[in-house]
């Protein structure tokens, strides 16, 4: 990986030098002198695309959290999306379409079809080069609250009823019977 990165950097330096030579052939020196700087962008590598997909998926997590649901994915999912949307010629634009097609549309269908509800967690994983969406249902348990009276400081308070727990007064810190 490091050897390939070094080769890519050397290759990019050669390309940049060639671009600068071609610029001097094509444009007059008077025009080139007006340029503050000439920037040649490196093409996106597979690893760059992985980071872009992770950032995009964080945005999806935020959108789903706004609907009181969760979203989880594996690194294999990220790799699968990058494989589907990787095109060195067009950069990251095909990635956006791949995310929309492979992730956003299936999640939207789950929500529209009523297969998810607030509190659920949508998980996506890869199985045999296919994305599998699973919905982990959340069961909301109601809390049972009970009123207590502390004999030590004569305070009334309410606390959740939990089996095998000791109730302690929030004011004086004494055990309540």
C-alpha positions as CSV (number, residue, x, y, z in Angstrom):
1,X,0.0,0.0,0.0
2,X,2.8,2.4,0.9
3,X,4.7,1.5,-2.2
4,X,1.7,2.1,-4.4
5,X,1.1,5.5,-2.7
6,X,4.7,6.4,-3.4
7,X,4.3,5.4,-7.0
8,X,1.1,7.4,-7.3
9,X,2.8,10.5,-5.8
10,X,5.7,10.1,-8.3
11,X,3.4,9.6,-11.2
12,X,1.4,12.7,-10.1
13,X,4.6,14.8,-9.9
14,X,5.4,13.7,-13.5
15,X,1.9,14.6,-14.7
16,X,2.1,18.0,-13.0
17,X,5.4,18.8,-14.6
18,X,4.0,17.8,-18.0
19,X,0.9,20.0,-17.5
20,X,3.1,22.9,-16.6
21,X,5.2,22.3,-19.8
22,X,2.1,22.1,-21.9
23,X,0.8,25.3,-20.3
24,X,3.9,27.2,-21.4
25,X,3.5,25.9,-24.9
26,X,-0.2,26.8,-25.2
27,X,-0.3,30.2,-23.3
28,X,1.9,33.2,-23.8
29,X,4.3,34.1,-20.9
30,X,2.3,37.3,-20.3
31,X,-0.8,35.3,-19.5
32,X,1.0,32.7,-17.4
33,X,2.5,35.5,-15.3
34,X,-1.0,36.7,-14.4
35,X,-1.8,33.3,-12.8
36,X,-1.2,33.3,-9.1
37,X,-0.9,29.6,-9.0
38,X,-1.7,26.6,-11.1
39,X,-3.3,23.7,-9.2
40,X,-3.4,20.2,-10.6
41,X,-5.7,18.0,-8.6
42,X,-4.8,14.4,-7.8
43,X,-7.4,11.8,-8.9
44,X,-9.4,10.3,-6.1
45,X,-8.1,6.9,-5.0
46,X,-10.2,4.0,-3.6
47,X,-9.2,4.9,0.0
48,X,-10.4,8.5,-0.6
49,X,-13.7,7.2,-1.9
50,X,-14.1,5.1,1.3
51,X,-13.7,8.3,3.4
52,X,-16.2,10.1,1.2
53,X,-18.8,7.3,1.6
54,X,-18.3,7.3,5.4
55,X,-19.0,11.0,5.5
56,X,-22.1,10.7,3.4
57,X,-23.4,7.8,5.5
58,X,-22.9,10.0,8.6
59,X,-25.3,12.5,7.0
60,X,-27.8,9.7,6.5
61,X,-27.4,8.7,10.1
62,X,-28.3,12.2,11.1
63,X,-31.4,12.3,8.9
64,X,-32.6,9.0,10.3
65,X,-31.9,10.1,13.8
66,X,-34.1,13.1,13.1
67,X,-36.9,10.6,12.6
68,X,-36.1,9.0,16.0
69,X,-34.6,5.9,14.4
70,X,-31.1,4.5,14.3
71,X,-28.8,3.4,11.4
72,X,-25.8,1.1,11.6
73,X,-23.6,-0.2,8.9
74,X,-20.4,-2.3,8.5
75,X,-17.1,-1.5,6.8
76,X,-18.1,-4.1,4.2
77,X,-21.1,-2.0,3.3
78,X,-18.9,1.0,2.7
79,X,-16.6,-1.1,0.5
80,X,-19.6,-2.4,-1.5
81,X,-20.9,1.2,-2.1
82,X,-17.4,2.3,-3.2
83,X,-17.1,-0.6,-5.6
84,X,-20.5,0.3,-7.1
85,X,-19.7,4.0,-7.4
86,X,-16.0,4.1,-8.1
87,X,-15.1,5.9,-11.3
88,X,-11.7,7.6,-11.3
89,X,-12.8,9.6,-14.4
90,X,-15.9,11.2,-12.9
91,X,-14.6,11.5,-9.3
92,X,-17.1,11.3,-6.4
93,X,-20.3,12.1,-8.4
94,X,-21.1,8.4,-9.1
95,X,-20.7,7.7,-5.4
96,X,-23.6,9.9,-4.5
97,X,-25.8,8.1,-7.0
98,X,-24.6,4.7,-5.6
99,X,-25.4,5.8,-2.0
100,X,-28.8,6.9,-3.1
101,X,-29.6,3.7,-5.0
102,X,-28.0,1.2,-2.6
103,X,-28.7,2.8,0.8
104,X,-31.2,5.7,0.8
105,X,-33.9,4.2,-1.5
106,X,-34.2,0.9,0.4
107,X,-34.3,2.8,3.7
108,X,-37.0,5.1,2.3
109,X,-39.0,2.0,1.2
110,X,-38.8,0.5,4.7
111,X,-40.1,3.7,6.2
112,X,-42.9,4.2,3.6
113,X,-44.0,0.6,3.8
114,X,-44.3,1.0,7.6
115,X,-41.7,-1.7,8.4
116,X,-39.9,0.7,10.7
117,X,-41.2,3.0,13.4
118,X,-39.5,5.5,15.8
119,X,-37.1,3.8,18.1
120,X,-36.1,1.1,15.6
121,X,-32.6,0.5,14.4
122,X,-32.0,-0.1,10.7
123,X,-28.9,-2.3,10.2
124,X,-27.3,-2.9,6.8
125,X,-24.7,-5.6,6.1
126,X,-23.3,-7.4,3.1
127,X,-24.1,-11.1,2.3
128,X,-22.7,-12.6,-0.9
129,X,-22.1,-9.1,-2.5
130,X,-25.7,-8.1,-1.7
131,X,-26.8,-5.5,0.9
132,X,-29.2,-6.9,3.5
133,X,-31.3,-4.5,5.5
134,X,-32.5,-5.6,8.9
135,X,-34.8,-3.7,11.3
136,X,-34.1,-4.2,15.0
137,X,-37.4,-3.4,16.8
138,X,-37.3,-1.5,20.0
139,X,-39.7,-2.4,22.8
140,X,-40.5,0.5,25.0
141,X,-41.2,-0.5,28.6
142,X,-43.1,1.8,30.8
143,X,-41.5,2.8,34.1
144,X,-43.4,2.0,37.2
145,X,-43.1,4.8,39.6
146,X,-43.7,4.6,43.3
147,X,-44.1,7.3,46.0
148,X,-41.9,7.1,49.0
149,X,-41.7,9.0,52.3
150,X,-38.5,9.4,54.2
151,X,-38.9,9.2,58.0
152,X,-35.5,10.7,58.6
153,X,-36.1,14.1,56.9
154,X,-39.8,13.9,56.4
155,X,-39.6,14.3,52.6
156,X,-41.9,12.8,50.0
157,X,-40.3,11.7,46.7
158,X,-41.0,9.5,43.7
159,X,-38.7,6.8,42.3
160,X,-38.8,4.1,39.7
161,X,-39.7,0.7,41.0
162,X,-36.9,-1.7,40.3
163,X,-36.7,-5.2,41.8
164,X,-33.9,-5.9,44.3
165,X,-32.9,-2.3,44.8
166,X,-32.4,-0.2,47.9
167,X,-34.3,3.1,47.9
168,X,-32.3,6.0,49.2
169,X,-33.7,9.4,50.1
170,X,-32.4,12.1,47.6
171,X,-32.3,14.7,50.4
172,X,-30.7,13.1,53.4
173,X,-29.2,9.9,51.7
174,X,-30.7,7.5,54.3
175,X,-32.2,4.2,53.4
176,X,-36.0,4.3,53.0
177,X,-38.0,1.4,54.3
